[in-house]
Each structure stands twice: as C-alpha cells, then as structure tokens.
Amino acid sequence: MWAYETSFYQIYTLGFCGAPFENDGQLEHRILKVKEWIPHFEKLGVGAIIFNPVFESDTHGYNTRDYSKIDVRLGTNDDFKKVCASLHKKDIRIVLDGVFNHVGRGFWAFQDVLEKRWDSPYKGWFHINFDGNDGYNDGLWYEGWEGNYDLVKLNLQNPAVVDHLLENVKKWIEDYDIDGLRLDVAYCLDPNFIKRLRSFCKEIKPDFYFVGEMIGGDYHKIMGPELCDSATNYECFKGLFSSFNSMNMFEIVHSLLRQFGPEQWTLYKGEHLLSFADNHDVTRLASVLTNPDHIKPLYTMMFGMPGIPCVYYGSEWGIKGDKSQGDPALRPCPDEPEWNDITDHVSKLMHVRNGNKALSYGNFKSLVLTNKQCIVEREFEDKRILICINADNSEYTAHADFRAGRAKDLLTDTDVDFGGGLNMAPLSSMILEPF
C-alpha cells in the first residue's frame, strides 16, 4: 500500500489556520493557507497529510455539528476542494480525521432531541435517559465521551447513524478525493463499525488507508485484515523520548524487538504502525527532550524503525509546546514555514525513507546496543539498511558483524569504512546502506 512507503505530515487544521477556539459563525477562508505551504511540503518530502478535524464543530473540531460542511472558520467546501486538488497535483495524499464516536452538542440531530424530546426521530441516535439530567441541566441524561458532556456519544448500533456517517464519508471521497481516514478514539469504536466502514470505503477506493488512534493495549483491537491498516504507536512514541532523556537506548530497542523483532512471539511483525515523536495531544518534542541535540538522532531513529513516520507541523523546525499549558499551546498558527538544521535533517530523512523498500517493509534486528548507542538492521529481500545512533557527547566505535566492509551514508551521500569498527561522531546518527 502507498501509505507504507511514504512520509506523513500532520496538521491540526483549526490551530494551523489561526481559527478562533469558539465557533463565531464568521466565514473566513483560512483553509487556503494550506496551498501557500505546498512548496514547503514538497521540499520537505511529504507524501501524505493528516488533517485533524475540518468539519463544522462547536469549538476544537472533535465536537462535530455537521459532517457535510467545512467549518465556517476555515472556509467553504469549495475552498477545501481547491486545497485538495492542489495537493493531489503535487502527488500529496489526503487523510481526514474521522470523528465517529461522538458529536458536539451543536450537532443538528442532538439539537432536535433537546427541542422535541420523546418526539424527536433522532432520539435513538444517542444513548439517552429522559428520566435523568446532565451537566448542562437539560432535563435529560446522555452518555458523553469519557464523561465529557460536550462530546455526545453516538449510538453506532443504530443503522440510521451508520448510514448517515457512511453517506458523508462517500461525499468526502467524491468531493475531495480523500485517500484515507484517521479514526479518532478508534479504541472506543465498535469493531463491527470499523469493519463496515473499511469495506465500504475500499469498495469505492481499493487503496483507501485507515489509521486508528490507539493509546495503549493490543493494537490488534483495531488493526488487522478487516480493521484498520495502522494504529498509532504510542508505546514507541514514549520510548523514543524517554530513551534519550534517560540515556537508555535499551528501552526503545526492546519495545521495537517486542513489536517487530525476529522472535516467533513478536506482536506486529509485517504490520505498519504510525510512528510519531509528537502530535496535537502531547507535549512537543522540542519541549520534552532534555537535550535539544538529541532531536536529530531521535528523528533518525523514528524514520529508521518499522512503521510509517509522521511529523507534526512545526516540529520539523523545533517548535516548542507544553501540554501543561493547555491544548492551544500545542496547536499554534505559524505565519510561514521555517527552515533550519532540524528541518534540513527531517527533509533528508523523508527523502531517504520515501520508497525505500528496506525501511518500508524490512525486518528488524538489533546489532549493537548500549545505554547511549544502538545500531539496528532493516532487511528486505536483497536490501539492507543500518540505522546508527550515538546519543553520547563522545565519539564511539562500534564493533559488530556488519557483513560488509563499506557502506554509503544515505543522509550525507558519503562512503563509510567499517575497517577497525564503525566510528560514530558525538550526538550523531547515520542511515547506512552496506555494499
């Protein structure tokens, strides 16, 4: 599948475009800003963009009012059509955020229930008890996502609800030619709904891609032949920054061996989790890392390990953002893209990763592992790649059975000699192709 062979970029759309948090009802064509950034995406090497919610919502996008309408704060449906067409012209795929577990209080069907109560034909669309009360004192109780009454849980057992969602997804494919969906809180969704959604979309577009949000537990709850193609790899998200902060590369390598290693009990060998260093819900990489010099080797590890690499907008040049300061701190509105040594490094990684079969499909093996260094091997058919990390402030010489005397560093396009061991500079990383 195309998604397994490219690099992703994530945009929290409302924040990126500078929309106000509350839906003020004022039409602004902010989504067209994405078109201005296309040269940056091309230079970076982006092959697909995940857009966090773009449809009409009460506030942050995850409390949908209308699945058929681009949020007025972002623009019009025609605006987004233009954005999607421009991205596709540059061979950049489009993945939308599918928020199907819950809607906002402003969702038209829920508003009908609040007005008509028992007489509403949509009362079965939600989990409602007319004998109770809720946090808004509506004189009825309804289930909210994880107790949040601004997020009204949909009844996905109701065929009318499922039909409504599928009708809208069909329109997204027809109108915007989208290439996939990110399923928000996929771990809360009925697997039967995921199966039907997958079957429905792949009937229309066989290479349609699904990635499900999974915070912890067994990713097979939402990922598999009839379910999502991918799941968010939160285990290794944590393992990446924690390994560098504690100078303990055993943590991330052991997680990767557990997930993708050569043993029979390996959990996800041959599968494709979504790899990320940060996103719209967690502290930015530049704020969570103790040593900023670890940003580039960490990204090398992320792009080199099994999975689909995804970069969150702005982090490619080191934007900071602390979760403790609230979600808006993680979702800023940059005036224009920046380019520095971090951006340059991420761009090299994207261009190396895109279409590289060993990095897309190769198995995973640990060759060298210390607290501060690791060298792992990815191998697919006749292709081998070595990902080499030195997180220490000192030089390091690695000794292992590299099965070759020389290699090309794909990041610098220079030859490397293994004679006498592999010499690694302080705070460095390499992606080597032996020959």
C-alpha positions as a Markdown table, in Angstrom:
| # | Residue | x | y | z |
|---|---|---|---|---|
| 1 | Met | 0.0 | 0.0 | 0.0 |
| 2 | Trp | 1.1 | 3.5 | -0.8 |
| 3 | Ala | 0.9 | 4.6 | 2.9 |
| 4 | Tyr | 3.6 | 2.1 | 3.9 |
| 5 | Glu | 6.1 | 3.7 | 1.5 |
| 6 | Thr | 5.9 | 7.4 | 2.3 |
| 7 | Ser | 6.2 | 10.0 | 5.0 |
| 8 | Phe | 3.2 | 11.7 | 6.6 |
| 9 | Tyr | 2.7 | 15.2 | 7.9 |
| 10 | Gln | 0.0 | 16.1 | 10.5 |
| 11 | Ile | -1.8 | 19.4 | 10.7 |
| 12 | Tyr | -4.2 | 20.4 | 13.5 |
| 13 | Thr | -6.2 | 22.4 | 11.0 |
| 14 | Leu | -8.0 | 24.9 | 13.2 |
| 15 | Gly | -4.8 | 25.9 | 15.0 |
| 16 | Phe | -2.6 | 25.9 | 11.9 |
| 17 | Cys | -5.0 | 28.2 | 10.2 |
| 18 | Gly | -5.4 | 30.6 | 13.2 |
| 19 | Ala | -9.1 | 30.0 | 13.7 |
| 20 | Pro | -10.7 | 31.2 | 17.0 |
| 21 | Phe | -11.4 | 28.5 | 19.5 |
| 22 | Glu | -15.2 | 29.2 | 19.7 |
| 23 | Asn | -17.1 | 28.9 | 16.5 |
| 24 | Asp | -18.1 | 32.5 | 15.9 |
| 25 | Gly | -20.0 | 31.8 | 12.8 |
| 26 | Gln | -17.9 | 34.2 | 10.7 |
| 27 | Leu | -16.9 | 32.9 | 7.3 |
| 28 | Glu | -13.1 | 33.2 | 6.8 |
| 29 | His | -11.2 | 31.4 | 4.0 |
| 30 | Arg | -8.4 | 30.4 | 6.3 |
| 31 | Ile | -8.0 | 26.8 | 4.9 |
| 32 | Leu | -6.5 | 28.3 | 1.7 |
| 33 | Lys | -3.3 | 28.9 | 3.8 |
| 34 | Val | -2.5 | 25.2 | 3.2 |
| 35 | Lys | -2.0 | 26.0 | -0.5 |
| 36 | Glu | 0.7 | 28.5 | 0.4 |
| 37 | Trp | 2.6 | 25.8 | 2.2 |
| 38 | Ile | 2.7 | 23.3 | -0.6 |
| 39 | Pro | 6.2 | 24.3 | -1.7 |
| 40 | His | 7.4 | 23.6 | 1.9 |
| 41 | Phe | 5.7 | 20.2 | 1.8 |
| 42 | Glu | 7.4 | 19.4 | -1.5 |
| 43 | Lys | 10.8 | 20.5 | -0.3 |
| 44 | Leu | 10.4 | 18.6 | 2.9 |
| 45 | Gly | 9.4 | 15.4 | 1.1 |
| 46 | Val | 5.8 | 15.0 | 2.5 |
| 47 | Gly | 3.8 | 12.2 | 0.8 |
| 48 | Ala | 0.6 | 12.5 | 2.7 |
| 49 | Ile | -1.1 | 14.9 | 5.1 |
| 50 | Ile | -3.3 | 14.0 | 8.0 |
| 51 | Phe | -5.8 | 16.9 | 8.6 |
| 52 | Asn | -7.2 | 17.0 | 12.1 |
| 53 | Pro | -11.0 | 17.9 | 12.0 |
| 54 | Val | -12.1 | 20.2 | 9.2 |
| 55 | Phe | -15.8 | 19.9 | 9.6 |
| 56 | Glu | -18.2 | 22.3 | 11.3 |
| 57 | Ser | -17.9 | 22.0 | 15.1 |
| 58 | Asp | -18.6 | 23.8 | 18.3 |
| 59 | Thr | -15.0 | 24.5 | 19.3 |
| 60 | His | -11.9 | 22.3 | 18.8 |
| 61 | Gly | -13.1 | 20.2 | 15.9 |
| 62 | Tyr | -13.9 | 17.0 | 17.8 |
| 63 | Asn | -17.4 | 18.2 | 18.7 |
| 64 | Thr | -18.9 | 18.0 | 15.2 |
| 65 | Arg | -22.0 | 19.9 | 14.2 |
| 66 | Asp | -22.2 | 18.9 | 10.6 |
| 67 | Tyr | -20.2 | 16.2 | 8.8 |
| 68 | Ser | -21.2 | 17.7 | 5.4 |
| 69 | Lys | -19.8 | 21.2 | 5.8 |
| 70 | Ile | -16.3 | 22.6 | 6.2 |
| 71 | Asp | -16.1 | 24.6 | 9.4 |
| 72 | Val | -17.0 | 28.2 | 8.7 |
| 73 | Arg | -13.9 | 29.4 | 10.5 |
| 74 | Leu | -11.8 | 27.5 | 7.8 |
| 75 | Gly | -13.8 | 28.4 | 4.8 |
| 76 | Thr | -16.2 | 26.7 | 2.4 |
| 77 | Asn | -16.4 | 23.3 | 0.8 |
| 78 | Asp | -15.2 | 24.8 | -2.4 |
| 79 | Asp | -12.2 | 26.2 | -0.6 |
| 80 | Phe | -11.2 | 22.7 | 0.7 |
| 81 | Lys | -11.8 | 21.2 | -2.8 |
| 82 | Lys | -9.2 | 23.7 | -4.1 |
| 83 | Val | -6.8 | 22.7 | -1.4 |
| 84 | Cys | -7.2 | 19.0 | -2.0 |
| 85 | Ala | -6.8 | 19.4 | -5.8 |
| 86 | Ser | -3.6 | 21.4 | -5.3 |
| 87 | Leu | -2.2 | 18.8 | -3.0 |
| 88 | His | -3.1 | 16.0 | -5.4 |
| 89 | Lys | -1.4 | 17.8 | -8.3 |
| 90 | Lys | 1.8 | 17.5 | -6.3 |
| 91 | Asp | 1.2 | 13.8 | -5.5 |
| 92 | Ile | 0.5 | 14.5 | -1.8 |
| 93 | Arg | -2.2 | 12.3 | -0.4 |
| 94 | Ile | -5.0 | 13.4 | 1.9 |
| 95 | Val | -6.2 | 11.7 | 5.1 |
| 96 | Leu | -9.0 | 13.2 | 7.1 |
| 97 | Asp | -9.8 | 12.9 | 10.8 |
| 98 | Gly | -12.9 | 10.7 | 11.1 |
| 99 | Val | -14.6 | 11.6 | 14.4 |
| 100 | Phe | -17.3 | 9.0 | 14.6 |
| 101 | Asn | -17.6 | 8.1 | 18.2 |
| 102 | His | -19.2 | 11.3 | 19.3 |
| 103 | Val | -20.5 | 14.7 | 18.1 |
| 104 | Gly | -20.9 | 18.1 | 19.7 |
| 105 | Arg | -24.0 | 19.5 | 21.4 |
| 106 | Gly | -24.5 | 21.6 | 18.4 |
| 107 | Phe | -24.9 | 18.6 | 16.1 |
| 108 | Trp | -28.2 | 19.1 | 14.3 |
| 109 | Ala | -29.8 | 15.7 | 15.4 |
| 110 | Phe | -28.9 | 16.3 | 19.0 |
| 111 | Gln | -30.4 | 19.8 | 18.9 |
| 112 | Asp | -33.6 | 18.2 | 17.6 |
| 113 | Val | -33.6 | 15.8 | 20.6 |
| 114 | Leu | -33.2 | 18.7 | 23.0 |
| 115 | Glu | -36.1 | 20.5 | 21.4 |
| 116 | Lys | -38.6 | 17.6 | 20.8 |
| 117 | Arg | -37.5 | 15.1 | 23.5 |
| 118 | Trp | -39.5 | 11.9 | 23.1 |
| 119 | Asp | -41.0 | 13.2 | 19.8 |
| 120 | Ser | -37.6 | 13.5 | 18.1 |
| 121 | Pro | -37.0 | 10.9 | 15.4 |
| 122 | Tyr | -33.3 | 11.1 | 16.3 |
| 123 | Lys | -33.5 | 10.1 | 20.0 |
| 124 | Gly | -32.2 | 6.7 | 19.1 |
| 125 | Trp | -29.0 | 8.2 | 17.6 |
| 126 | Phe | -27.7 | 8.7 | 21.1 |
| 127 | His | -27.6 | 7.0 | 24.5 |
| 128 | Ile | -30.3 | 8.9 | 26.3 |
| 129 | Asn | -32.3 | 8.6 | 29.5 |
| 130 | Phe | -35.1 | 11.1 | 29.7 |
| 131 | Asp | -35.6 | 10.5 | 33.4 |
| 132 | Gly | -32.1 | 11.8 | 34.2 |
| 133 | Asn | -30.2 | 15.0 | 33.9 |
| 134 | Asp | -26.8 | 16.1 | 32.6 |
| 135 | Gly | -24.1 | 18.6 | 33.3 |
| 136 | Tyr | -25.9 | 21.2 | 31.3 |
| 137 | Asn | -29.2 | 20.8 | 33.2 |
| 138 | Asp | -31.1 | 19.8 | 30.0 |
| 139 | Gly | -33.6 | 17.7 | 32.0 |
| 140 | Leu | -32.3 | 14.5 | 30.4 |
| 141 | Trp | -29.2 | 12.4 | 30.7 |
| 142 | Tyr | -27.0 | 11.3 | 27.8 |
| 143 | Glu | -23.7 | 9.5 | 27.5 |
| 144 | Gly | -20.7 | 11.8 | 26.8 |
| 145 | Trp | -17.3 | 10.5 | 25.8 |
| 146 | Glu | -15.3 | 9.7 | 29.0 |
| 147 | Gly | -17.8 | 11.8 | 31.0 |
| 148 | Asn | -17.4 | 14.9 | 28.8 |
| 149 | Tyr | -20.9 | 16.2 | 28.1 |
| 150 | Asp | -19.7 | 18.5 | 25.3 |
| 151 | Leu | -18.9 | 15.3 | 23.4 |
| 152 | Val | -22.2 | 13.4 | 22.8 |
| 153 | Lys | -21.6 | 9.7 | 22.2 |
| 154 | Leu | -23.3 | 8.4 | 19.0 |
| 155 | Asn | -25.2 | 5.1 | 19.0 |
| 156 | Leu | -23.3 | 3.2 | 16.4 |
| 157 | Gln | -25.6 | 0.2 | 16.9 |
| 158 | Asn | -28.3 | 2.3 | 15.2 |
| 159 | Pro | -28.3 | 1.6 | 11.4 |
| 160 | Ala | -29.5 | 5.1 | 10.7 |
| 161 | Val | -26.5 | 6.6 | 12.4 |
| 162 | Val | -24.1 | 4.3 | 10.5 |
| 163 | Asp | -25.8 | 5.1 | 7.2 |
| 164 | His | -25.5 | 8.9 | 7.9 |
| 165 | Leu | -21.8 | 8.6 | 8.6 |
| 166 | Leu | -21.2 | 6.4 | 5.5 |
| 167 | Glu | -23.1 | 8.8 | 3.3 |
| 168 | Asn | -20.9 | 11.7 | 4.4 |
| 169 | Val | -17.7 | 9.7 | 4.0 |
| 170 | Lys | -18.8 | 8.8 | 0.5 |
| 171 | Lys | -19.2 | 12.5 | -0.2 |
| 172 | Trp | -15.7 | 13.2 | 1.2 |
| 173 | Ile | -14.3 | 10.7 | -1.3 |
| 174 | Glu | -16.4 | 12.1 | -4.2 |
| 175 | Asp | -15.9 | 15.8 | -3.4 |
| 176 | Tyr | -12.3 | 15.9 | -2.1 |
| 177 | Asp | -10.9 | 12.6 | -3.4 |
| 178 | Ile | -9.5 | 11.8 | 0.0 |
| 179 | Asp | -7.1 | 8.9 | 0.3 |
| 180 | Gly | -7.8 | 7.7 | 3.9 |
| 181 | Leu | -9.1 | 8.3 | 7.3 |
| 182 | Arg | -7.7 | 8.7 | 10.8 |
| 183 | Leu | -10.2 | 7.2 | 13.2 |
| 184 | Asp | -10.4 | 9.3 | 16.3 |
| 185 | Val | -10.5 | 7.3 | 19.5 |
| 186 | Ala | -10.7 | 4.1 | 17.5 |
| 187 | Tyr | -10.3 | 2.1 | 20.7 |
| 188 | Cys | -13.8 | 3.2 | 21.6 |
| 189 | Leu | -15.4 | 2.2 | 18.3 |
| 190 | Asp | -17.3 | -1.0 | 17.8 |
| 191 | Pro | -15.0 | -3.2 | 15.7 |
| 192 | Asn | -18.0 | -4.1 | 13.5 |
| 193 | Phe | -18.4 | -0.5 | 12.6 |
| 194 | Ile | -14.7 | -0.3 | 11.7 |
| 195 | Lys | -15.2 | -3.4 | 9.5 |
| 196 | Arg | -18.2 | -2.0 | 7.7 |
| 197 | Leu | -16.5 | 1.4 | 7.2 |
| 198 | Arg | -13.4 | -0.2 | 5.8 |
| 199 | Ser | -15.3 | -2.4 | 3.5 |
| 200 | Phe | -17.5 | 0.5 | 2.3 |
| 201 | Cys | -14.5 | 2.8 | 1.6 |
| 202 | Lys | -12.3 | 0.2 | 0.0 |
| 203 | Glu | -15.2 | -0.8 | -2.3 |
| 204 | Ile | -15.1 | 2.8 | -3.6 |
| 205 | Lys | -11.3 | 3.2 | -3.5 |
| 206 | Pro | -9.3 | -0.1 | -3.1 |
| 207 | Asp | -6.2 | 1.6 | -1.8 |
| 208 | Phe | -8.0 | 3.7 | 0.8 |
| 209 | Tyr | -6.0 | 3.9 | 4.0 |
| 210 | Phe | -7.1 | 3.6 | 7.6 |
| 211 | Val | -5.1 | 4.5 | 10.8 |
| 212 | Gly | -6.8 | 4.2 | 14.1 |
| 213 | Glu | -6.0 | 6.1 | 17.3 |
| 214 | Met | -4.9 | 3.6 | 20.0 |
| 215 | Ile | -3.4 | 4.9 | 23.2 |
| 216 | Gly | -2.4 | 1.6 | 24.8 |
| 217 | Gly | -3.1 | -2.1 | 24.9 |
| 218 | Asp | -3.1 | -4.6 | 22.0 |
| 219 | Tyr | -3.2 | -2.7 | 18.7 |
| 220 | His | -5.0 | -5.7 | 17.1 |
| 221 | Lys | -8.1 | -4.5 | 18.9 |
| 222 | Ile | -8.5 | -2.0 | 16.0 |
| 223 | Met | -5.9 | -3.2 | 13.4 |
| 224 | Gly | -6.0 | -6.2 | 11.2 |
| 225 | Pro | -7.1 | -7.6 | 7.8 |
| 226 | Glu | -10.7 | -6.4 | 8.3 |
| 227 | Leu | -10.0 | -3.4 | 10.5 |
| 228 | Cys | -7.6 | -0.5 | 10.3 |
| 229 | Asp | -4.4 | -0.8 | 8.2 |
| 230 | Ser | -2.4 | 1.0 | 11.0 |
| 231 | Ala | -2.6 | 2.1 | 14.6 |
| 232 | Thr | -0.9 | 5.0 | 16.4 |
| 233 | Asn | 2.3 | 3.6 | 18.1 |
| 234 | Tyr | 2.1 | 5.3 | 21.5 |
| 235 | Glu | 4.3 | 2.7 | 23.1 |
| 236 | Cys | 7.3 | 3.8 | 20.9 |
| 237 | Phe | 6.3 | 7.5 | 21.0 |
| 238 | Lys | 7.0 | 7.3 | 24.7 |
| 239 | Gly | 10.0 | 5.0 | 24.3 |
| 240 | Leu | 11.7 | 7.4 | 21.9 |
| 241 | Phe | 12.0 | 10.5 | 24.0 |
| 242 | Ser | 12.3 | 8.5 | 27.3 |
| 243 | Ser | 15.3 | 6.6 | 25.9 |
| 244 | Phe | 17.1 | 9.7 | 25.0 |
| 245 | Asn | 16.2 | 11.6 | 28.2 |
| 246 | Ser | 17.4 | 8.7 | 30.4 |
| 247 | Met | 20.3 | 7.8 | 28.1 |
| 248 | Asn | 18.9 | 4.2 | 28.0 |
| 249 | Met | 18.6 | 3.0 | 24.4 |
| 250 | Phe | 17.5 | -0.4 | 25.7 |
| 251 | Glu | 14.0 | 1.0 | 26.3 |
| 252 | Ile | 13.2 | 1.9 | 22.7 |
| 253 | Val | 15.1 | -1.1 | 21.1 |
| 254 | His | 13.4 | -3.6 | 23.5 |
| 255 | Ser | 10.0 | -2.1 | 22.6 |
| 256 | Leu | 10.8 | -2.4 | 18.9 |
| 257 | Leu | 12.1 | -6.0 | 19.3 |
| 258 | Arg | 8.8 | -6.8 | 21.2 |
| 259 | Gln | 6.8 | -5.4 | 18.4 |
| 260 | Phe | 8.8 | -6.2 | 15.2 |
| 261 | Gly | 11.7 | -8.4 | 16.2 |
| 262 | Pro | 12.8 | -11.8 | 14.8 |
| 263 | Glu | 11.2 | -14.0 | 17.6 |
| 264 | Gln | 8.1 | -16.1 | 17.0 |
| 265 | Trp | 6.1 | -14.2 | 19.7 |
| 266 | Thr | 6.7 | -10.8 | 18.1 |
| 267 | Leu | 3.5 | -8.9 | 18.2 |
| 268 | Tyr | 3.3 | -6.8 | 14.9 |
| 269 | Lys | 5.9 | -8.2 | 12.5 |
| 270 | Gly | 4.9 | -7.3 | 9.0 |
| 271 | Glu | 2.4 | -4.7 | 10.2 |
| 272 | His | 2.7 | -0.9 | 9.9 |
| 273 | Leu | 2.1 | 1.2 | 12.9 |
| 274 | Leu | 2.1 | 5.0 | 12.7 |
| 275 | Ser | 5.3 | 6.4 | 14.2 |
| 276 | Phe | 5.5 | 9.9 | 15.7 |
| 277 | Ala | 7.6 | 12.0 | 18.0 |
| 278 | Asp | 4.7 | 14.3 | 19.0 |
| 279 | Asn | 1.2 | 15.3 | 17.9 |
| 280 | His | -1.7 | 17.6 | 18.8 |
| 281 | Asp | -2.4 | 15.9 | 22.1 |
| 282 | Val | 1.1 | 15.6 | 23.6 |
| 283 | Thr | 4.0 | 17.9 | 24.6 |
| 284 | Arg | 6.1 | 18.9 | 21.6 |
| 285 | Leu | 9.4 | 17.0 | 21.1 |
| 286 | Ala | 11.5 | 20.2 | 21.5 |
| 287 | Ser | 9.9 | 20.7 | 24.9 |
| 288 | Val | 10.0 | 17.2 | 26.2 |
| 289 | Leu | 13.6 | 16.4 | 25.3 |
| 290 | Thr | 16.2 | 17.2 | 28.0 |
| 291 | Asn | 19.0 | 17.7 | 25.4 |
| 292 | Pro | 18.0 | 19.6 | 22.2 |
| 293 | Asp | 21.0 | 18.0 | 20.4 |
| 294 | His | 19.0 | 14.7 | 20.6 |
| 295 | Ile | 16.3 | 15.9 | 18.3 |
| 296 | Lys | 18.0 | 14.9 | 15.1 |
| 297 | Pro | 19.2 | 11.5 | 16.2 |
| 298 | Leu | 15.7 | 10.8 | 17.6 |
| 299 | Tyr | 14.1 | 11.6 | 14.3 |
| 300 | Thr | 16.7 | 9.3 | 12.6 |
| 301 | Met | 15.6 | 6.5 | 14.9 |
| 302 | Met | 11.9 | 7.3 | 14.2 |
| 303 | Phe | 12.3 | 7.3 | 10.4 |
| 304 | Gly | 14.5 | 4.2 | 10.6 |
| 305 | Met | 12.4 | 2.0 | 12.8 |
| 306 | Pro | 9.4 | -0.1 | 11.4 |
| 307 | Gly | 6.3 | 1.9 | 10.9 |
| 308 | Ile | 5.0 | 4.9 | 8.9 |
| 309 | Pro | 6.8 | 8.1 | 10.0 |
| 310 | Cys | 4.6 | 11.2 | 10.7 |
| 311 | Val | 5.9 | 14.7 | 11.6 |
| 312 | Tyr | 3.6 | 17.2 | 13.4 |
| 313 | Tyr | 3.6 | 20.6 | 11.7 |
| 314 | Gly | 6.2 | 23.0 | 13.1 |
| 315 | Ser | 8.2 | 20.3 | 14.9 |
| 316 | Glu | 10.3 | 19.9 | 11.7 |
| 317 | Trp | 12.0 | 23.2 | 12.8 |
| 318 | Gly | 11.7 | 22.7 | 16.5 |
| 319 | Ile | 8.6 | 24.5 | 17.7 |
| 320 | Lys | 8.0 | 24.1 | 21.4 |
| 321 | Gly | 4.7 | 23.5 | 23.2 |
| 322 | Asp | 4.0 | 22.1 | 26.7 |
| 323 | Lys | 0.8 | 20.1 | 27.3 |
| 324 | Ser | 0.6 | 21.5 | 30.8 |
| 325 | Gln | -0.1 | 24.9 | 29.3 |
| 326 | Gly | -3.2 | 23.6 | 27.6 |
| 327 | Asp | -4.0 | 22.3 | 24.2 |
| 328 | Pro | -3.7 | 25.7 | 22.4 |
| 329 | Ala | 0.0 | 25.7 | 23.3 |
| 330 | Leu | 0.4 | 22.5 | 21.1 |
| 331 | Arg | -1.6 | 23.9 | 18.2 |
| 332 | Pro | -0.2 | 27.3 | 17.2 |
| 333 | Cys | -0.6 | 29.3 | 14.0 |
| 334 | Pro | 2.8 | 29.7 | 12.3 |
| 335 | Asp | 2.9 | 32.7 | 9.9 |
| 336 | Glu | 5.1 | 30.7 | 7.5 |
| 337 | Pro | 7.3 | 27.6 | 7.5 |
| 338 | Glu | 10.8 | 28.0 | 8.8 |
| 339 | Trp | 13.9 | 26.1 | 7.7 |
| 340 | Asn | 16.9 | 25.4 | 9.9 |
| 341 | Asp | 19.3 | 22.5 | 10.6 |
| 342 | Ile | 16.4 | 20.4 | 12.1 |
| 343 | Thr | 14.2 | 21.0 | 9.1 |
| 344 | Asp | 17.1 | 20.1 | 6.8 |
| 345 | His | 17.7 | 16.8 | 8.7 |
| 346 | Val | 14.0 | 15.9 | 8.7 |
| 347 | Ser | 13.8 | 16.6 | 4.9 |
| 348 | Lys | 16.8 | 14.3 | 4.3 |
| 349 | Leu | 15.1 | 11.6 | 6.3 |
| 350 | Met | 11.8 | 11.9 | 4.4 |
| 351 | His | 13.6 | 11.7 | 1.1 |
| 352 | Val | 15.6 | 8.7 | 2.2 |
| 353 | Arg | 12.5 | 7.0 | 3.6 |
| 354 | Asn | 10.1 | 7.5 | 0.7 |
| 355 | Gly | 10.0 | 4.4 | -1.5 |
| 356 | Asn | 12.9 | 2.7 | 0.4 |
| 357 | Lys | 11.7 | -1.0 | 0.5 |
| 358 | Ala | 14.0 | -2.0 | 3.4 |
| 359 | Leu | 12.7 | 0.9 | 5.5 |
| 360 | Ser | 9.1 | 0.3 | 4.5 |
| 361 | Tyr | 9.0 | -3.5 | 4.8 |
| 362 | Gly | 12.2 | -4.7 | 6.3 |
| 363 | Asn | 12.5 | -6.9 | 9.3 |
| 364 | Phe | 14.1 | -5.6 | 12.5 |
| 365 | Lys | 17.3 | -6.8 | 14.2 |
| 366 | Ser | 19.5 | -5.3 | 16.9 |
| 367 | Leu | 23.2 | -5.4 | 16.1 |
| 368 | Val | 24.7 | -3.1 | 18.8 |
| 369 | Leu | 23.1 | -1.9 | 21.9 |
| 370 | Thr | 24.5 | 0.1 | 24.9 |
| 371 | Asn | 22.9 | 2.7 | 27.1 |
| 372 | Lys | 24.0 | 5.5 | 24.7 |
| 373 | Gln | 24.3 | 3.8 | 21.4 |
| 374 | Cys | 22.4 | 1.5 | 19.1 |
| 375 | Ile | 22.7 | 0.1 | 15.7 |
| 376 | Val | 19.7 | -1.7 | 14.2 |
| 377 | Glu | 19.3 | -3.5 | 10.9 |
| 378 | Arg | 16.4 | -3.4 | 8.5 |
| 379 | Glu | 16.5 | -6.0 | 5.7 |
| 380 | Phe | 14.1 | -6.7 | 2.9 |
| 381 | Glu | 14.9 | -9.2 | 0.1 |
| 382 | Asp | 18.3 | -8.2 | -1.1 |
| 383 | Lys | 18.3 | -4.7 | 0.6 |
| 384 | Arg | 19.9 | -3.9 | 4.0 |
| 385 | Ile | 19.9 | -0.7 | 5.9 |
| 386 | Leu | 21.7 | 0.1 | 9.2 |
| 387 | Ile | 20.3 | 2.8 | 11.5 |
| 388 | Cys | 23.2 | 4.0 | 13.7 |
| 389 | Ile | 22.6 | 6.3 | 16.8 |
| 390 | Asn | 25.2 | 7.8 | 19.1 |
| 391 | Ala | 23.4 | 9.8 | 21.8 |
| 392 | Asp | 26.6 | 10.4 | 23.8 |
| 393 | Asn | 28.7 | 13.6 | 23.8 |
| 394 | Ser | 31.8 | 11.5 | 23.0 |
| 395 | Glu | 32.9 | 9.5 | 19.9 |
| 396 | Tyr | 32.1 | 5.8 | 19.8 |
| 397 | Thr | 33.5 | 2.9 | 17.8 |
| 398 | Ala | 31.0 | 0.1 | 17.2 |
| 399 | His | 32.1 | -3.5 | 16.5 |
| 400 | Ala | 29.6 | -6.0 | 15.1 |
| 401 | Asp | 29.2 | -8.4 | 12.2 |
| 402 | Phe | 28.2 | -5.8 | 9.6 |
| 403 | Arg | 28.5 | -8.4 | 6.8 |
| 404 | Ala | 30.2 | -5.7 | 4.7 |
| 405 | Gly | 33.3 | -3.6 | 4.8 |
| 406 | Arg | 31.9 | -0.4 | 3.4 |
| 407 | Ala | 28.6 | 1.5 | 3.3 |
| 408 | Lys | 27.0 | 4.7 | 2.0 |
| 409 | Asp | 25.5 | 7.1 | 4.5 |
| 410 | Leu | 22.2 | 7.9 | 2.8 |
| 411 | Leu | 21.9 | 11.2 | 4.8 |
| 412 | Thr | 25.2 | 12.7 | 3.6 |
| 413 | Asp | 25.8 | 10.6 | 0.4 |
| 414 | Thr | 29.3 | 9.8 | 1.7 |
| 415 | Asp | 31.1 | 6.4 | 1.9 |
| 416 | Val | 31.8 | 4.9 | 5.3 |
| 417 | Asp | 34.5 | 2.4 | 6.1 |
| 418 | Phe | 33.9 | -0.4 | 8.7 |
| 419 | Gly | 37.5 | -1.3 | 8.9 |
| 420 | Gly | 38.5 | -1.4 | 12.5 |
| 421 | Gly | 34.9 | -0.8 | 13.6 |
| 422 | Leu | 32.3 | 1.8 | 12.8 |
| 423 | Asn | 33.3 | 5.3 | 14.0 |
| 424 | Met | 30.4 | 7.4 | 15.2 |
| 425 | Ala | 30.7 | 11.1 | 16.0 |
| 426 | Pro | 29.2 | 12.6 | 19.2 |
| 427 | Leu | 25.5 | 13.1 | 19.1 |
| 428 | Ser | 25.2 | 11.7 | 15.6 |
| 429 | Ser | 23.1 | 9.4 | 13.5 |
| 430 | Met | 23.6 | 7.6 | 10.2 |
| 431 | Ile | 21.4 | 5.6 | 7.8 |
| 432 | Leu | 23.9 | 3.3 | 6.1 |
| 433 | Glu | 23.4 | 1.1 | 3.0 |
| 434 | Pro | 26.2 | -1.5 | 3.1 |
| 435 | Phe | 27.9 | -2.5 | -0.2 |
